[in-house]
Amino acid sequence: MENVEVIIIGGGVHGASLAFHLAEKGLKPVVLERKTLAIGSTGRSSGLVRMHYDLAQESQLAWLSFHYFYDWRRRVGGDCGFTRTGFLQFVAPGREELLKANVAMHQQIGIPTFVVGQDDIRRLAPHFKVDNVQLAAYEPESGYGDAYATTASFMDAARKMGARLMQECTVTGIEVVGGKVSGVETSQGKFAASIVVDCAGPWAGVVGKMADVDIPLTTWQHDTMMVRRPPELGPSHPTVIDDGLDIYFRPETGGLTLVGLEDNSILGEDPDTSTEYARPGFVEQAIDRLCLRMPEMERGSFQSAHGGYDGLTPDQRPILGAAGPEGFFLQCGMSGTGFKIAPAVGACMAELIADGESKRMDISPFALQRFEDGNLLKGEHDYGAIWK
């Protein structure tokens, strides 16, 4: 049995972020990944970097994380692929007052954002058809990043400070003695540790059961596709979440646009199900909606599509903090929005684990206990569920 300081289960962007921030504090965590780095939810992430949420704590996490993406080489090293495109948030008709209230909340946090009208949107995105959009939230500094590159550079930096990554290492059990975590059993042997962190994405519920912790987590299946833009649409366009059409899209290098849908979510499937292909009908639906917003996309062409899984909680918000036996922590349930908050979540969780409290911001509202207490997280100016 090998003795280690901290065991992190899961080699996605959250496991890598936590490893980096723990290593910054002088600890030497070991990341156990059952396959390879960023192979799960992170590898299928759409990579949006934006701060617009209806819950202040999520916006705070995204804003703290943005400073990492913007200044990645100095803060972490390597490359995160951050590309500034500007971000537009459209809401369904009748929700304009909610949007204005949420922008005001973001401005109080310090986020650079403001409300724009129809003429402004046309100037920002001249190829968008926005006759049915009166207002939008605009974040000029936002855009997207590369989820794999972000994870790899977090992990590379962590390893330089003494962290380790063990791939093809499946956790088969968590040992608890006297109400305290004492280690884990894996396909590569046993590891003794007094701290174990569940960063297992859509598999987090399975890991939780090993520690006798019941996590209210289901799997959420989502599809995305890439389309080639016709030349007349130019080299780029803003990143968009369009709740009116239940669609989101962003540019990609090489004249491509990534597209995903927010509705018709499939829950409860085995996350080991193949994600090589998108569901039947997804591509046609996504193209139809994209063309409603960008009519000239009708002259574009399809490139590829695939699926992906993430863990979804009842309130579609993350689960962060201690749970169950002493020394067991949860950093899971990201509910499809985990990439953009991963830097700040890793920093806050490292403070909680190493120092006993998160000092950058209070993450206690994200504790598992909220579900037992009936205190599900809801924005003051709530848009409702993201994934429908």
Secondary structure by P-SEA (a helix, b strand, c coil): cccccbbbccccaaaaaaaaaaaaacbbbbbbbccccccccccccccccccccccaaaaaaaaaaaaaaacccccccccccccccbbbbbbcccaaaaaaaaaaaaaaaccbbbbbcaaaaaaaccccccccccbbbbbcccccccaaaaaaaaaaaaaaabbbbbccccccbbbbccccccccccccbbbbbcbbbcccccaaaaaaaaacccccbbbbbbbbbbbbccccccccccccccccccbbbbbbccbbbbbbbcccccccccccccccccccaaaaaaaaaaaaaccccccbbbcccccbbbbbccccccccccccccccccccccccccccaaaaaaaaaaaaaacccccccccccccccccccccccccccccccccc
